Every structure is written in C-alpha cells, then in structure tokens.
C-alpha cells in the first residue's frame, strides 16, 4: 500500500461488510482470531481468561480455547486493540459484552469521571486489558504505542475522524491494522473516506459459518451486557449528563 497524506504505508486498511444487527459475533471472531500480520503482537505470553460471570448466573462458554492452559473455558486475548464507537452507551455496551465473553476490555468515554478515565487508560497502557472501547471524544489526544488493531464499530461521520482513529495504530514505523464495520447505511461514508485518503479500502472476509456458530453464545452475552448497563443506571446517568449540558448551554447563551 502506498503512503498518502492521511495514512502511512505500514497501515493495512480493511472494511468488513456486515448487517448492523449481527456485528457482535463478527467482532468476537475477529478479536479471537486476529489476522496473521498482527497475531505476533499479542501480549506474550497471552494470559488466558474465563468468560465473565454476571451476578452468580451461568458463564458464557467459548470454544476459543487457549493452548497455554487446561481450563476448557479459557480463551487467548487479542493483541492491543482500540474499538471506536459513535455513542457513549455503545462504548459501554461493547466493553461489557466483550468482558462477558471473556475478553478483557475497558471503556473510555465522556460519562466517566476523570479518575475512571485515567484508570481505564492505565489498564490499557499496562496491557492489563488488551482492548480499549472508546468514543472519539474519549480518545482525543491518545498517544499509545504498540496498538496493533483499530476497529471502527461505527463508521465515522467525517473522513477526518477516520484518519484520526486509524492513526492510533501503525505509529513510528510500526505495522498496524484498521478494520471498519460497514453496514447497510455506510456506503456514502466509505466513498468519502476513500476519496480523502486517496486509496481504496480492501474488503475483509471472515468465515461466515464459523462466525455464526457463536450467534447463540453472543446473543446471551448481549442480554447480560444490557442487564449490566441497566443495573448500573447508565441510562439515568446519561439523562443527568444531558440535563447538565442543556443548563450549561442556556447559561452560555445568557452570558452572550
């Protein structure tokens, strides 16, 4: 791939065509089976982890077993990955989903306190968790080396946001991979991005039969992740944040 003004030649850029309502099993498969070009960027040795229990209920079992353990529920962790989402609730949900499936992750978004944000960044920088799920605002100014994979869970609205996101990997001459989930609503956005970066994104294909084998497992994890968000009153916190923002806007308008 040739370098452009917007991206570097060590960055591989792909898109994955997938219906919006079944993105989750494709993401799970991608993280459990990273492409050969970045698989060696897994933290060595990969620490196996069990799928998360939710308040005493049964665990989600995975067939992505680690070769370094005899535990049948353990899975290998992905290489350092940043997943970009358009909304704070989506970031919180995807992080909870992955943890339920046994992939260590942490969320970074504007609904967190400063202490919570610093803690999330600290865990990711130290490779305690290999996956950071964030929004564009949450990731602004991030400077973290050795990020192997950037995933656009939601396609960005503007090409500039795309280049900012994928610029979190393939830094300082290192290799890196960017995978964008393209749904039925994203065709125009992809065309704008390709025009801006002056190159075509390459279509990535995953083995659909293997991906869909995990459909029931992931569906159960989705229910548990949504239950966790509900129990944490995430919706109420979003409403409080919205009210505070509206008050700030009114105060600013009065000052003007």
Residue, then its C-alpha position, 0 to 999 in steps of 0.5 A: x500500500x502506498x503512503x498518502x497524506x492521511x495514512x502511512x504505508x505500514x497501515x493495512x486498511x480493511x472494511x468488513x461488510x456486515x448487517x448492523x444487527x449481527x456485528x457482535x459475533x463478527x467482532x468476537x471472531x475477529x478479536x479471537x482470531x486476529x489476522x496473521x500480520x498482527x497475531x505476533x503482537x499479542x501480549x506474550x505470553x497471552x494470559x488466558x481468561x474465563x468468560x465473565x460471570x454476571x451476578x452468580x448466573x451461568x458463564x458464557x462458554x467459548x470454544x476459543x480455547x487457549x493452548x497455554x492452559x487446561x481450563x476448557x473455558x479459557x480463551x487467548x486475548x487479542x493483541x492491543x486493540x482500540x474499538x471506536x464507537x459513535x455513542x457513549x452507551x455503545x462504548x459501554x455496551x461493547x466493553x461489557x459484552x466483550x468482558x462477558x465473553x471473556x475478553x478483557x476490555x475497558x471503556x473510555x468515554x465522556x460519562x466517566x469521571x476523570x479518575x475512571x478515565x485515567x484508570x481505564x487508560x492505565x489498564x490499557x497502557x499496562x496491557x492489563x486489558x488488551x482492548x480499549x472501547x472508546x468514543x472519539x471524544x474519549x480518545x482525543x489526544x491518545x498517544x499509545x504505542x504498540x496498538x496493533x488493531x483499530x476497529x471502527x464499530x461505527x463508521x465515522x461521520x467525517x473522513x477526518x475522524x477516520x484518519x484520526x482513529x486509524x492513526x492510533x495504530x501503525x505509529x513510528x514505523x510500526x505495522x498496524x491494522x484498521x478494520x471498519x464495520x460497514x453496514x447497510x447505511x455506510x456506503x456514502x461514508x466509505x466513498x468519502x473516506x476513500x476519496x480523502x485518503x486517496x486509496x481504496x479500502x480492501x474488503x475483509x472476509x471472515x468465515x461466515x459459518x464459523x462466525x455464526x456458530x457463536x450467534x447463540x453464545x453472543x446473543x446471551x452475552x448481549x442480554x447480560x451486557x444490557x442487564x449490566x448497563x441497566x443495573x448500573x443506571x447508565x441510562x439515568x446517568x446519561x439523562x443527568x449528563x444531558x440535563x447538565x449540558x442543556x443548563x450549561x448551554x442556556x447559561x452560555x447563551x445568557x452570558x452572550 
